[in-house]
């Protein structure tokens, strides 16, 4: 059987503001456990309840732990767009379900010049994966809808699709592209990006 999907991205979207706060704490403390404690004890994410603070900080940190030291060091100096791109990379490293969607649906649509990304195409992807992943088939309908809603929210917040669900070409800065190039092509292919552009940064 294939490895079970992690599906905890029912909480929030890309968490741009929250990630900035958490990364700043990590660059100061250099210890994720200390960061967890500080974020929750001092309510750095400015949420109303302790339960929400715990839930959101856990989700944000689990994604940021997917970034390496060089990426975290570079984050504060990146443009807002590049920061969103890098958070999308972290999300795709964390969640293989989202990574597969990015490669098999988002990028494939872009390469085949099908620029609209519809809800129905997500549902087709979900149903095809549910044939092999029992954890998807067992989700409540409300949870399925939340996963879909948050995925499309992340795509919009990362400027990968427009509000009209049109796929947007990615404009990686040289600084971010060089960071990602250290991992060969595996991080480039989660973006709507051409093979030519991937080879350019591979070189």
N, C-alpha and C positions, 0 to 999 in steps of 0.2 A: 504494500500500500504506500502511496506517496506520503511524504511528511505533512503533518497537519498544518494548516494555515494559522498564523496568528491573525486575530480579527478584533483587536482592541482599539482600532481606529474609529470606533463609534463615538469617541470623545473629540469634539472640536474639528478644526480644519488644519491648516498648515502651522498655526501658532507662531506667526512672525514676531509679534511683540513679546510673547512669553519666551521664545527662544533667545531673543536678544538679552533679556534679563538673566536667563539661566546661564548662557554662555559667558556673560560678564562675570558671574559668580564663579564659574568653573576656572576661568583664566586667573582669577584671584586666588582660589583655594586649591586648584589642581587635584581635587579629590571628589568624585561623584557622590560618595556617601555624605561628606560634609555639605556639598551643594544641596542635596535633598533636605537635610536637616535645616539649613539656613533658609531655604526657599519656603519651607512650611512654617517654621517657627516665626519668621519675620513677615510672613504673608507677602512675599515679594511679587507674587502674581496678582495681588489685589483682587482676590475672589472672596465671596461673602461668607462661605462656610468652610470649616476645616476639612470636611469630607470632599468638597469640590477642590480645595487646594491640593489635597493628597492625590486625588484622581488625575487632575490636570498635570501636576508636576511629575507624577509617575510616567504619564504618557509622553510628555515633552522630553524628559531625561532619557527615556528608553530609545527615542529617536536620535537624540544628540550623541548618545554613546556609540552610535554607528559611524560618527565622523571621527577621523583621526586627529592627532594633535596639530598637524600642519593646517588642516581645514579649519579647526577651531581657532587657531591663532590668526588665520587670515580673515575670518568671518567679519570682525568689526570694520575692516577696511574695504569690504566689498560694497558695491552698490546695492540698493534695496532689491533690484531685480535679481542680481547674482545671489544675494542671500536667500531669496525665495527658491531659486534654482537649486542651491546647495541643500536647503531643507527638503526639497523634493527628492533629491538623491538619498538623503538620510532616511526618508520615509520608505523609499523603494528598497533600500538595504534591510530595513526592519521588517517589512511586510512583503513576502514573496508574492502574495496575491496581487498587490498593487504593482509590483515590478512586472509580473507577467502581463497584467492589463496594459501597462505602459508600452511594453515591447510588442505584444501580439495585437493590440487594438489601436492605441494612440499612434505609435510610430508607423505601423503598417498602413493605417489610413493616410497618414501624411505622405508616405512614400508612393502610394497608389493614387495620390491626388484626390482623395475623398476627404474633404476638409471639414465636413460636419460630423460631430461626434454625438450620436443620439442616445437617449436613454435606452431605447430598444437594443442597441448594439452592446451596451453594458449588460443588459438582461441576458442576451444571448451568450455573452462571455461567462457570466455567472452560472447560467444553467449548464453550460458545457463543462465547467470546472466541478459543479456539484455532482456530476456523474462519477467523479473519481475522488471527491472529498466529502465524506459523510457529514463533516462538521458544517459545511455549507447547507446541505440538504436539511439539516436539523434546525436551522435558524428560524426564529419566529419571523413572520412577515414584516413586523415593525422593525426588527433588527436589520433585515435585508434592506429595507428602505433607508435606514440610517446609514448603513455602509455606503450605499449608492450616493446618498445626499452628501456625505462627507468627502467621498472621492471627487465628485464634481466640484465641490467647494475648494478642495485643495488644488485641483487643476486650474480653476479660475484665479486663486490667490497666487499661484506660481506663474501666472500669465501664459499657461500652456493652451488654454482655450478661452475664448471670449465669453461674455455674458450670453451671447446667442449660440454658444457651444460650437463655435468655429475654431478649428485648431490653429494656433498661432506659431509661426516659425520661431525657433529659439535663437537668441543672439548672445552666445556665451562670450564674456570678456576674455582676453588672453590670460589674465590672472587666474580666473576660475578654470578655464580649459586646461591650463598647465597643471593645476592641482588634480583635476580629474584624470588627466592623461597618465598619471603615475599608476593607475589601475587598468592600463590598456584601454579597451573599448567598453568594458562592462558597465561603466557609469554613463557613458554617452548615449547608449541605446535606450535609456528610459525617457529620452527627449524626442520630440518630433524634429529630427535632424537627418540630413541626407548622408549617404555613405561617403560622398566626397568630402563633406565637412568632418566626418569622423576620421577619415584617412589624413586629412590636413593636420589634425591635432595629434594623431598617432605619430606622424613624422616628427 
